[in-house]
């Protein structure tokens, strides 16, 4: 019984030495990045609703139905 408690204490000491502290706290400012948006729409500026049907495949259109 004494041997088991020694192993448990040694294992606990090893765990505490390895995992006993929390990692350093990261500030919110370090986790975010501010990026200025492009004027004129950016990615949405190239949207053409009249030509958007060309990018989708439809079996009914392919068969001419």
mmJSON file of the N, C-alpha and C atoms, coordinates in Angstrom:
{"data_MODEL":{"atom_site":{
"group_PDB":["ATOM","ATOM","ATOM","ATOM","ATOM","ATOM","ATOM","ATOM","ATOM","ATOM","ATOM","ATOM","ATOM","ATOM","ATOM","ATOM","ATOM","ATOM","ATOM","ATOM","ATOM","ATOM","ATOM","ATOM","ATOM","ATOM","ATOM","ATOM","ATOM","ATOM","ATOM","ATOM","ATOM","ATOM","ATOM","ATOM","ATOM","ATOM","ATOM","ATOM","ATOM","ATOM","ATOM","ATOM","ATOM","ATOM","ATOM","ATOM","ATOM","ATOM","ATOM","ATOM","ATOM","ATOM","ATOM","ATOM","ATOM","ATOM","ATOM","ATOM","ATOM","ATOM","ATOM","ATOM","ATOM","ATOM","ATOM","ATOM","ATOM","ATOM","ATOM","ATOM","ATOM","ATOM","ATOM","ATOM","ATOM","ATOM","ATOM","ATOM","ATOM","ATOM","ATOM","ATOM","ATOM","ATOM","ATOM","ATOM","ATOM","ATOM","ATOM","ATOM","ATOM","ATOM","ATOM","ATOM","ATOM","ATOM","ATOM","ATOM","ATOM","ATOM","ATOM","ATOM","ATOM","ATOM","ATOM","ATOM","ATOM","ATOM","ATOM","ATOM","ATOM","ATOM","ATOM","ATOM","ATOM","ATOM","ATOM","ATOM","ATOM","ATOM","ATOM","ATOM","ATOM","ATOM","ATOM","ATOM","ATOM","ATOM","ATOM","ATOM","ATOM","ATOM","ATOM","ATOM","ATOM","ATOM","ATOM","ATOM","ATOM","ATOM","ATOM","ATOM","ATOM","ATOM","ATOM","ATOM","ATOM","ATOM","ATOM","ATOM","ATOM","ATOM","ATOM","ATOM","ATOM","ATOM","ATOM","ATOM","ATOM","ATOM","ATOM","ATOM","ATOM","ATOM","ATOM","ATOM","ATOM","ATOM","ATOM","ATOM","ATOM","ATOM","ATOM","ATOM","ATOM","ATOM","ATOM","ATOM","ATOM","ATOM","ATOM","ATOM","ATOM","ATOM","ATOM","ATOM","ATOM","ATOM","ATOM","ATOM","ATOM","ATOM","ATOM"],
"id":[1,2,3,4,5,6,7,8,9,10,11,12,13,14,15,16,17,18,19,20,21,22,23,24,25,26,27,28,29,30,31,32,33,34,35,36,37,38,39,40,41,42,43,44,45,46,47,48,49,50,51,52,53,54,55,56,57,58,59,60,61,62,63,64,65,66,67,68,69,70,71,72,73,74,75,76,77,78,79,80,81,82,83,84,85,86,87,88,89,90,91,92,93,94,95,96,97,98,99,100,101,102,103,104,105,106,107,108,109,110,111,112,113,114,115,116,117,118,119,120,121,122,123,124,125,126,127,128,129,130,131,132,133,134,135,136,137,138,139,140,141,142,143,144,145,146,147,148,149,150,151,152,153,154,155,156,157,158,159,160,161,162,163,164,165,166,167,168,169,170,171,172,173,174,175,176,177,178,179,180,181,182,183,184,185,186,187,188,189,190,191,192,193,194,195],
"type_symbol":["N","C","C","N","C","C","N","C","C","N","C","C","N","C","C","N","C","C","N","C","C","N","C","C","N","C","C","N","C","C","N","C","C","N","C","C","N","C","C","N","C","C","N","C","C","N","C","C","N","C","C","N","C","C","N","C","C","N","C","C","N","C","C","N","C","C","N","C","C","N","C","C","N","C","C","N","C","C","N","C","C","N","C","C","N","C","C","N","C","C","N","C","C","N","C","C","N","C","C","N","C","C","N","C","C","N","C","C","N","C","C","N","C","C","N","C","C","N","C","C","N","C","C","N","C","C","N","C","C","N","C","C","N","C","C","N","C","C","N","C","C","N","C","C","N","C","C","N","C","C","N","C","C","N","C","C","N","C","C","N","C","C","N","C","C","N","C","C","N","C","C","N","C","C","N","C","C","N","C","C","N","C","C","N","C","C","N","C","C","N","C","C","N","C","C"],
"label_atom_id":["N","CA","C","N","CA","C","N","CA","C","N","CA","C","N","CA","C","N","CA","C","N","CA","C","N","CA","C","N","CA","C","N","CA","C","N","CA","C","N","CA","C","N","CA","C","N","CA","C","N","CA","C","N","CA","C","N","CA","C","N","CA","C","N","CA","C","N","CA","C","N","CA","C","N","CA","C","N","CA","C","N","CA","C","N","CA","C","N","CA","C","N","CA","C","N","CA","C","N","CA","C","N","CA","C","N","CA","C","N","CA","C","N","CA","C","N","CA","C","N","CA","C","N","CA","C","N","CA","C","N","CA","C","N","CA","C","N","CA","C","N","CA","C","N","CA","C","N","CA","C","N","CA","C","N","CA","C","N","CA","C","N","CA","C","N","CA","C","N","CA","C","N","CA","C","N","CA","C","N","CA","C","N","CA","C","N","CA","C","N","CA","C","N","CA","C","N","CA","C","N","CA","C","N","CA","C","N","CA","C","N","CA","C","N","CA","C","N","CA","C","N","CA","C","N","CA","C"],
"label_alt_id":[null,null,null,null,null,null,null,null,null,null,null,null,null,null,null,null,null,null,null,null,null,null,null,null,null,null,null,null,null,null,null,null,null,null,null,null,null,null,null,null,null,null,null,null,null,null,null,null,null,null,null,null,null,null,null,null,null,null,null,null,null,null,null,null,null,null,null,null,null,null,null,null,null,null,null,null,null,null,null,null,null,null,null,null,null,null,null,null,null,null,null,null,null,null,null,null,null,null,null,null,null,null,null,null,null,null,null,null,null,null,null,null,null,null,null,null,null,null,null,null,null,null,null,null,null,null,null,null,null,null,null,null,null,null,null,null,null,null,null,null,null,null,null,null,null,null,null,null,null,null,null,null,null,null,null,null,null,null,null,null,null,null,null,null,null,null,null,null,null,null,null,null,null,null,null,null,null,null,null,null,null,null,null,null,null,null,null,null,null,null,null,null,null,null,null],
"label_comp_id":["UNK","UNK","UNK","UNK","UNK","UNK","UNK","UNK","UNK","UNK","UNK","UNK","UNK","UNK","UNK","UNK","UNK","UNK","UNK","UNK","UNK","UNK","UNK","UNK","UNK","UNK","UNK","UNK","UNK","UNK","UNK","UNK","UNK","UNK","UNK","UNK","UNK","UNK","UNK","UNK","UNK","UNK","UNK","UNK","UNK","UNK","UNK","UNK","UNK","UNK","UNK","UNK","UNK","UNK","UNK","UNK","UNK","UNK","UNK","UNK","UNK","UNK","UNK","UNK","UNK","UNK","UNK","UNK","UNK","UNK","UNK","UNK","UNK","UNK","UNK","UNK","UNK","UNK","UNK","UNK","UNK","UNK","UNK","UNK","UNK","UNK","UNK","UNK","UNK","UNK","UNK","UNK","UNK","UNK","UNK","UNK","UNK","UNK","UNK","UNK","UNK","UNK","UNK","UNK","UNK","UNK","UNK","UNK","UNK","UNK","UNK","UNK","UNK","UNK","UNK","UNK","UNK","UNK","UNK","UNK","UNK","UNK","UNK","UNK","UNK","UNK","UNK","UNK","UNK","UNK","UNK","UNK","UNK","UNK","UNK","UNK","UNK","UNK","UNK","UNK","UNK","UNK","UNK","UNK","UNK","UNK","UNK","UNK","UNK","UNK","UNK","UNK","UNK","UNK","UNK","UNK","UNK","UNK","UNK","UNK","UNK","UNK","UNK","UNK","UNK","UNK","UNK","UNK","UNK","UNK","UNK","UNK","UNK","UNK","UNK","UNK","UNK","UNK","UNK","UNK","UNK","UNK","UNK","UNK","UNK","UNK","UNK","UNK","UNK","UNK","UNK","UNK","UNK","UNK","UNK"],
"label_asym_id":["A","A","A","A","A","A","A","A","A","A","A","A","A","A","A","A","A","A","A","A","A","A","A","A","A","A","A","A","A","A","A","A","A","A","A","A","A","A","A","A","A","A","A","A","A","A","A","A","A","A","A","A","A","A","A","A","A","A","A","A","A","A","A","A","A","A","A","A","A","A","A","A","A","A","A","A","A","A","A","A","A","A","A","A","A","A","A","A","A","A","A","A","A","A","A","A","A","A","A","A","A","A","A","A","A","A","A","A","A","A","A","A","A","A","A","A","A","A","A","A","A","A","A","A","A","A","A","A","A","A","A","A","A","A","A","A","A","A","A","A","A","A","A","A","A","A","A","A","A","A","A","A","A","A","A","A","A","A","A","A","A","A","A","A","A","A","A","A","A","A","A","A","A","A","A","A","A","A","A","A","A","A","A","A","A","A","A","A","A","A","A","A","A","A","A"],
"label_entity_id":["1","1","1","1","1","1","1","1","1","1","1","1","1","1","1","1","1","1","1","1","1","1","1","1","1","1","1","1","1","1","1","1","1","1","1","1","1","1","1","1","1","1","1","1","1","1","1","1","1","1","1","1","1","1","1","1","1","1","1","1","1","1","1","1","1","1","1","1","1","1","1","1","1","1","1","1","1","1","1","1","1","1","1","1","1","1","1","1","1","1","1","1","1","1","1","1","1","1","1","1","1","1","1","1","1","1","1","1","1","1","1","1","1","1","1","1","1","1","1","1","1","1","1","1","1","1","1","1","1","1","1","1","1","1","1","1","1","1","1","1","1","1","1","1","1","1","1","1","1","1","1","1","1","1","1","1","1","1","1","1","1","1","1","1","1","1","1","1","1","1","1","1","1","1","1","1","1","1","1","1","1","1","1","1","1","1","1","1","1","1","1","1","1","1","1"],
"label_seq_id":[1,1,1,2,2,2,3,3,3,4,4,4,5,5,5,6,6,6,7,7,7,8,8,8,9,9,9,10,10,10,11,11,11,12,12,12,13,13,13,14,14,14,15,15,15,16,16,16,17,17,17,18,18,18,19,19,19,20,20,20,21,21,21,22,22,22,23,23,23,24,24,24,25,25,25,26,26,26,27,27,27,28,28,28,29,29,29,30,30,30,31,31,31,32,32,32,33,33,33,34,34,34,35,35,35,36,36,36,37,37,37,38,38,38,39,39,39,40,40,40,41,41,41,42,42,42,43,43,43,44,44,44,45,45,45,46,46,46,47,47,47,48,48,48,49,49,49,50,50,50,51,51,51,52,52,52,53,53,53,54,54,54,55,55,55,56,56,56,57,57,57,58,58,58,59,59,59,60,60,60,61,61,61,62,62,62,63,63,63,64,64,64,65,65,65],
"pdbx_PDB_ins_code":[null,null,null,null,null,null,null,null,null,null,null,null,null,null,null,null,null,null,null,null,null,null,null,null,null,null,null,null,null,null,null,null,null,null,null,null,null,null,null,null,null,null,null,null,null,null,null,null,null,null,null,null,null,null,null,null,null,null,null,null,null,null,null,null,null,null,null,null,null,null,null,null,null,null,null,null,null,null,null,null,null,null,null,null,null,null,null,null,null,null,null,null,null,null,null,null,null,null,null,null,null,null,null,null,null,null,null,null,null,null,null,null,null,null,null,null,null,null,null,null,null,null,null,null,null,null,null,null,null,null,null,null,null,null,null,null,null,null,null,null,null,null,null,null,null,null,null,null,null,null,null,null,null,null,null,null,null,null,null,null,null,null,null,null,null,null,null,null,null,null,null,null,null,null,null,null,null,null,null,null,null,null,null,null,null,null,null,null,null,null,null,null,null,null,null],
"Cartn_x":[0.831,0.0,0.872,1.966,2.87,3.518,3.794,4.43,3.498,2.202,1.236,1.13,1.121,1.017,2.286,3.433,4.675,4.612,4.123,3.981,2.97,1.859,0.859,1.427,2.192,2.78,3.814,4.59,5.587,4.903,3.848,3.11,2.443,1.918,1.283,2.316,3.496,4.554,4.999,5.085,5.461,4.394,3.12,2.034,2.045,2.271,2.296,3.47,4.611,5.768,5.53,4.791,4.576,3.376,2.283,1.031,0.54,1.37,0.937,0.608,0.944,0.651,-0.127,-0.907,-1.677,-0.816,-1.124,-0.358,-0.593,0.275,0.182,-1.094,-1.748,-3.002,-2.746,-3.613,-3.486,-4.5,-4.04,-4.93,-5.84,-7.026,-7.983,-7.402,-6.646,-6.052,-5.079,-4.457,-3.521,-4.237,-5.524,-6.262,-7.018,-7.148,-7.917,-7.014,-7.49,-6.734,-7.713,-7.426,-8.289,-7.822,-8.749,-8.444,-9.436,-8.927,-9.798,-10.5,-11.806,-12.588,-12.318,-12.391,-12.184,-13.414,-13.199,-14.315,-14.795,-16.075,-16.607,-17.117,-17.231,-17.851,-16.907,-15.657,-14.727,-15.114,-15.319,-15.64,-17.04,-17.96,-19.334,-19.46,-18.464,-18.555,-18.618,-18.142,-18.122,-19.381,-20.365,-21.593,-22.449,-22.846,-23.701,-24.932,-26.077,-27.245,-27.786,-27.593,-28.112,-27.278,-26.0,-25.141,-24.859,-25.494,-25.194,-25.686,-26.687,-27.192,-26.148,-25.131,-24.107,-23.203,-23.184,-22.268,-22.896,-24.159,-24.822,-25.206,-25.164,-25.545,-26.95,-27.787,-29.163,-29.494,-29.95,-30.261,-31.364,-32.365,-33.47,-32.949,-32.049,-31.489,-30.597,-29.849,-28.972,-29.785,-30.948,-31.794,-32.68,-32.68,-33.489,-34.956,-35.254,-36.663,-37.18],
"Cartn_y":[-1.185,0.0,1.244,1.193,2.335,2.61,1.535,1.675,2.38,2.071,2.703,4.194,4.607,6.032,6.764,6.095,6.71,6.929,5.924,6.068,7.154,7.199,8.232,9.609,9.744,11.039,11.445,10.477,10.786,11.166,10.449,10.768,12.135,12.432,13.735,14.852,14.637,15.642,15.85,14.77,14.866,15.621,15.31,16.03,17.507,17.803,19.198,19.942,19.292,19.944,20.174,19.272,19.371,20.25,20.115,20.791,21.708,22.053,22.773,24.232,24.825,26.248,26.456,27.52,27.848,28.619,28.571,29.353,30.847,31.639,33.079,33.591,34.542,35.068,35.938,35.805,36.58,37.719,38.938,40.092,40.08,40.699,40.746,41.504,42.555,43.349,42.526,41.527,40.676,39.612,39.374,38.349,38.919,40.231,40.834,41.643,41.849,42.621,43.505,44.786,45.712,45.868,45.722,45.861,46.851,47.814,48.811,48.198,48.431,47.893,48.698,48.016,48.682,49.498,50.627,51.419,50.846,50.973,50.502,49.077,48.484,47.172,46.009,46.126,45.013,43.818,42.657,41.425,41.471,42.212,42.267,43.156,43.943,44.863,44.114,42.888,42.159,41.313,41.435,40.635,41.164,40.268,40.613,39.713,40.227,39.362,38.805,39.534,39.059,37.91,37.859,36.805,35.712,35.785,34.802,33.408,33.287,31.967,31.145,31.764,31.062,30.206,30.476,29.78,28.571,28.287,27.168,26.144,24.889,23.826,23.365,23.267,22.825,21.818,20.654,19.615,20.047,20.756,21.207,22.186,23.081,24.007,23.273,22.295,21.535,20.763,20.286,19.529,20.442,21.733,22.672,22.618,22.253,22.165,23.476],
"Cartn_z":[0.0,0.0,0.0,0.7,0.779,-0.575,-1.309,-2.615,-3.606,-3.539,-4.429,-4.17,-2.918,-2.603,-3.03,-2.995,-3.454,-4.97,-5.694,-7.137,-7.487,-6.73,-6.973,-6.681,-5.637,-5.289,-6.33,-6.8,-7.825,-9.132,-9.473,-10.695,-10.572,-9.388,-9.173,-9.257,-8.71,-8.781,-10.221,-10.997,-12.398,-13.193,-12.945,-13.623,-13.26,-11.981,-11.55,-12.176,-12.288,-12.91,-14.403,-15.022,-16.462,-16.818,-16.062,-16.396,-15.276,-14.344,-13.149,-13.352,-14.465,-14.657,-15.953,-15.971,-17.152,-18.133,-19.413,-20.38,-20.16,-20.709,-20.552,-21.227,-20.58,-21.103,-22.332,-23.343,-24.577,-24.514,-24.757,-24.725,-25.951,-25.812,-26.904,-28.091,-27.832,-28.903,-29.742,-29.138,-29.866,-30.708,-30.434,-31.163,-32.357,-32.455,-33.527,-34.445,-35.647,-36.619,-37.366,-37.416,-38.13,-39.566,-40.498,-41.916,-42.511,-43.223,-43.828,-45.049,-45.143,-46.255,-47.517,-48.649,-49.93,-50.292,-50.898,-51.379,-52.71,-52.981,-54.246,-54.191,-53.014,-52.92,-52.748,-53.119,-52.954,-53.78,-53.151,-53.876,-54.479,-53.874,-54.381,-55.613,-55.947,-57.076,-58.398,-58.463,-59.718,-59.936,-59.066,-59.191,-60.328,-61.209,-62.336,-62.269,-61.792,-61.627,-62.936,-64.032,-65.318,-65.88,-65.547,-66.056,-65.05,-63.874,-62.836,-63.188,-64.071,-64.426,-65.167,-65.727,-66.487,-65.61,-64.328,-63.426,-62.749,-63.009,-62.371,-63.428,-63.04,-63.95,-63.596,-64.584,-64.376,-65.472,-65.103,-66.074,-67.024,-66.502,-67.354,-68.411,-68.045,-69.018,-70.015,-69.543,-70.432,-71.472,-71.095,-72.02,-72.852,-72.538,-73.299,-72.95,-71.712,-71.306,-70.801],
"occupancy":[1.0,1.0,1.0,1.0,1.0,1.0,1.0,1.0,1.0,1.0,1.0,1.0,1.0,1.0,1.0,1.0,1.0,1.0,1.0,1.0,1.0,1.0,1.0,1.0,1.0,1.0,1.0,1.0,1.0,1.0,1.0,1.0,1.0,1.0,1.0,1.0,1.0,1.0,1.0,1.0,1.0,1.0,1.0,1.0,1.0,1.0,1.0,1.0,1.0,1.0,1.0,1.0,1.0,1.0,1.0,1.0,1.0,1.0,1.0,1.0,1.0,1.0,1.0,1.0,1.0,1.0,1.0,1.0,1.0,1.0,1.0,1.0,1.0,1.0,1.0,1.0,1.0,1.0,1.0,1.0,1.0,1.0,1.0,1.0,1.0,1.0,1.0,1.0,1.0,1.0,1.0,1.0,1.0,1.0,1.0,1.0,1.0,1.0,1.0,1.0,1.0,1.0,1.0,1.0,1.0,1.0,1.0,1.0,1.0,1.0,1.0,1.0,1.0,1.0,1.0,1.0,1.0,1.0,1.0,1.0,1.0,1.0,1.0,1.0,1.0,1.0,1.0,1.0,1.0,1.0,1.0,1.0,1.0,1.0,1.0,1.0,1.0,1.0,1.0,1.0,1.0,1.0,1.0,1.0,1.0,1.0,1.0,1.0,1.0,1.0,1.0,1.0,1.0,1.0,1.0,1.0,1.0,1.0,1.0,1.0,1.0,1.0,1.0,1.0,1.0,1.0,1.0,1.0,1.0,1.0,1.0,1.0,1.0,1.0,1.0,1.0,1.0,1.0,1.0,1.0,1.0,1.0,1.0,1.0,1.0,1.0,1.0,1.0,1.0,1.0,1.0,1.0,1.0,1.0,1.0],
"B_iso_or_equiv":[0.0,0.0,0.0,0.0,0.0,0.0,0.0,0.0,0.0,0.0,0.0,0.0,0.0,0.0,0.0,0.0,0.0,0.0,0.0,0.0,0.0,0.0,0.0,0.0,0.0,0.0,0.0,0.0,0.0,0.0,0.0,0.0,0.0,0.0,0.0,0.0,0.0,0.0,0.0,0.0,0.0,0.0,0.0,0.0,0.0,0.0,0.0,0.0,0.0,0.0,0.0,0.0,0.0,0.0,0.0,0.0,0.0,0.0,0.0,0.0,0.0,0.0,0.0,0.0,0.0,0.0,0.0,0.0,0.0,0.0,0.0,0.0,0.0,0.0,0.0,0.0,0.0,0.0,0.0,0.0,0.0,0.0,0.0,0.0,0.0,0.0,0.0,0.0,0.0,0.0,0.0,0.0,0.0,0.0,0.0,0.0,0.0,0.0,0.0,0.0,0.0,0.0,0.0,0.0,0.0,0.0,0.0,0.0,0.0,0.0,0.0,0.0,0.0,0.0,0.0,0.0,0.0,0.0,0.0,0.0,0.0,0.0,0.0,0.0,0.0,0.0,0.0,0.0,0.0,0.0,0.0,0.0,0.0,0.0,0.0,0.0,0.0,0.0,0.0,0.0,0.0,0.0,0.0,0.0,0.0,0.0,0.0,0.0,0.0,0.0,0.0,0.0,0.0,0.0,0.0,0.0,0.0,0.0,0.0,0.0,0.0,0.0,0.0,0.0,0.0,0.0,0.0,0.0,0.0,0.0,0.0,0.0,0.0,0.0,0.0,0.0,0.0,0.0,0.0,0.0,0.0,0.0,0.0,0.0,0.0,0.0,0.0,0.0,0.0,0.0,0.0,0.0,0.0,0.0,0.0],
"pdbx_formal_charge":[null,null,null,null,null,null,null,null,null,null,null,null,null,null,null,null,null,null,null,null,null,null,null,null,null,null,null,null,null,null,null,null,null,null,null,null,null,null,null,null,null,null,null,null,null,null,null,null,null,null,null,null,null,null,null,null,null,null,null,null,null,null,null,null,null,null,null,null,null,null,null,null,null,null,null,null,null,null,null,null,null,null,null,null,null,null,null,null,null,null,null,null,null,null,null,null,null,null,null,null,null,null,null,null,null,null,null,null,null,null,null,null,null,null,null,null,null,null,null,null,null,null,null,null,null,null,null,null,null,null,null,null,null,null,null,null,null,null,null,null,null,null,null,null,null,null,null,null,null,null,null,null,null,null,null,null,null,null,null,null,null,null,null,null,null,null,null,null,null,null,null,null,null,null,null,null,null,null,null,null,null,null,null,null,null,null,null,null,null,null,null,null,null,null,null],
"auth_seq_id":[1,1,1,2,2,2,3,3,3,4,4,4,5,5,5,6,6,6,7,7,7,8,8,8,9,9,9,10,10,10,11,11,11,12,12,12,13,13,13,14,14,14,15,15,15,16,16,16,17,17,17,18,18,18,19,19,19,20,20,20,21,21,21,22,22,22,23,23,23,24,24,24,25,25,25,26,26,26,27,27,27,28,28,28,29,29,29,30,30,30,31,31,31,32,32,32,33,33,33,34,34,34,35,35,35,36,36,36,37,37,37,38,38,38,39,39,39,40,40,40,41,41,41,42,42,42,43,43,43,44,44,44,45,45,45,46,46,46,47,47,47,48,48,48,49,49,49,50,50,50,51,51,51,52,52,52,53,53,53,54,54,54,55,55,55,56,56,56,57,57,57,58,58,58,59,59,59,60,60,60,61,61,61,62,62,62,63,63,63,64,64,64,65,65,65],
"auth_comp_id":["UNK","UNK","UNK","UNK","UNK","UNK","UNK","UNK","UNK","UNK","UNK","UNK","UNK","UNK","UNK","UNK","UNK","UNK","UNK","UNK","UNK","UNK","UNK","UNK","UNK","UNK","UNK","UNK","UNK","UNK","UNK","UNK","UNK","UNK","UNK","UNK","UNK","UNK","UNK","UNK","UNK","UNK","UNK","UNK","UNK","UNK","UNK","UNK","UNK","UNK","UNK","UNK","UNK","UNK","UNK","UNK","UNK","UNK","UNK","UNK","UNK","UNK","UNK","UNK","UNK","UNK","UNK","UNK","UNK","UNK","UNK","UNK","UNK","UNK","UNK","UNK","UNK","UNK","UNK","UNK","UNK","UNK","UNK","UNK","UNK","UNK","UNK","UNK","UNK","UNK","UNK","UNK","UNK","UNK","UNK","UNK","UNK","UNK","UNK","UNK","UNK","UNK","UNK","UNK","UNK","UNK","UNK","UNK","UNK","UNK","UNK","UNK","UNK","UNK","UNK","UNK","UNK","UNK","UNK","UNK","UNK","UNK","UNK","UNK","UNK","UNK","UNK","UNK","UNK","UNK","UNK","UNK","UNK","UNK","UNK","UNK","UNK","UNK","UNK","UNK","UNK","UNK","UNK","UNK","UNK","UNK","UNK","UNK","UNK","UNK","UNK","UNK","UNK","UNK","UNK","UNK","UNK","UNK","UNK","UNK","UNK","UNK","UNK","UNK","UNK","UNK","UNK","UNK","UNK","UNK","UNK","UNK","UNK","UNK","UNK","UNK","UNK","UNK","UNK","UNK","UNK","UNK","UNK","UNK","UNK","UNK","UNK","UNK","UNK","UNK","UNK","UNK","UNK","UNK","UNK"],
"auth_asym_id":["A","A","A","A","A","A","A","A","A","A","A","A","A","A","A","A","A","A","A","A","A","A","A","A","A","A","A","A","A","A","A","A","A","A","A","A","A","A","A","A","A","A","A","A","A","A","A","A","A","A","A","A","A","A","A","A","A","A","A","A","A","A","A","A","A","A","A","A","A","A","A","A","A","A","A","A","A","A","A","A","A","A","A","A","A","A","A","A","A","A","A","A","A","A","A","A","A","A","A","A","A","A","A","A","A","A","A","A","A","A","A","A","A","A","A","A","A","A","A","A","A","A","A","A","A","A","A","A","A","A","A","A","A","A","A","A","A","A","A","A","A","A","A","A","A","A","A","A","A","A","A","A","A","A","A","A","A","A","A","A","A","A","A","A","A","A","A","A","A","A","A","A","A","A","A","A","A","A","A","A","A","A","A","A","A","A","A","A","A","A","A","A","A","A","A"],
"auth_atom_id":["N","CA","C","N","CA","C","N","CA","C","N","CA","C","N","CA","C","N","CA","C","N","CA","C","N","CA","C","N","CA","C","N","CA","C","N","CA","C","N","CA","C","N","CA","C","N","CA","C","N","CA","C","N","CA","C","N","CA","C","N","CA","C","N","CA","C","N","CA","C","N","CA","C","N","CA","C","N","CA","C","N","CA","C","N","CA","C","N","CA","C","N","CA","C","N","CA","C","N","CA","C","N","CA","C","N","CA","C","N","CA","C","N","CA","C","N","CA","C","N","CA","C","N","CA","C","N","CA","C","N","CA","C","N","CA","C","N","CA","C","N","CA","C","N","CA","C","N","CA","C","N","CA","C","N","CA","C","N","CA","C","N","CA","C","N","CA","C","N","CA","C","N","CA","C","N","CA","C","N","CA","C","N","CA","C","N","CA","C","N","CA","C","N","CA","C","N","CA","C","N","CA","C","N","CA","C","N","CA","C","N","CA","C","N","CA","C","N","CA","C","N","CA","C","N","CA","C"],
"pdbx_PDB_model_num":[1,1,1,1,1,1,1,1,1,1,1,1,1,1,1,1,1,1,1,1,1,1,1,1,1,1,1,1,1,1,1,1,1,1,1,1,1,1,1,1,1,1,1,1,1,1,1,1,1,1,1,1,1,1,1,1,1,1,1,1,1,1,1,1,1,1,1,1,1,1,1,1,1,1,1,1,1,1,1,1,1,1,1,1,1,1,1,1,1,1,1,1,1,1,1,1,1,1,1,1,1,1,1,1,1,1,1,1,1,1,1,1,1,1,1,1,1,1,1,1,1,1,1,1,1,1,1,1,1,1,1,1,1,1,1,1,1,1,1,1,1,1,1,1,1,1,1,1,1,1,1,1,1,1,1,1,1,1,1,1,1,1,1,1,1,1,1,1,1,1,1,1,1,1,1,1,1,1,1,1,1,1,1,1,1,1,1,1,1,1,1,1,1,1,1]
}}}
